[in-house]
Amino acid sequence: MSNVVNETIKEELLEDVKVMAEDDIWSVIFAIQDEFGTHMMPEDISIEGFINQLVELRFEEKCV
């Protein structure tokens, strides 16, 4: 059951971050920087890399 809940949370986070990225990828980059620090920037500096990193970071924060 918790896997279903976790997947639902990740899907909701992904949708929110994708909407943010539609306006400007810099919104996602600045969100990572402001919420988690520059040391949490992804190694994969593609658009998908930034989106996935913010989703994972927010998911970890939400589940702790």
Secondary structure, DSSP 8 states (H G I E B T S, - for coil): -HHHHHHHHHHHHHHHHHHHHHH-HHHHHHHHHHHH-GGG--S--SHHHHHHHHHHHHHHHHH-
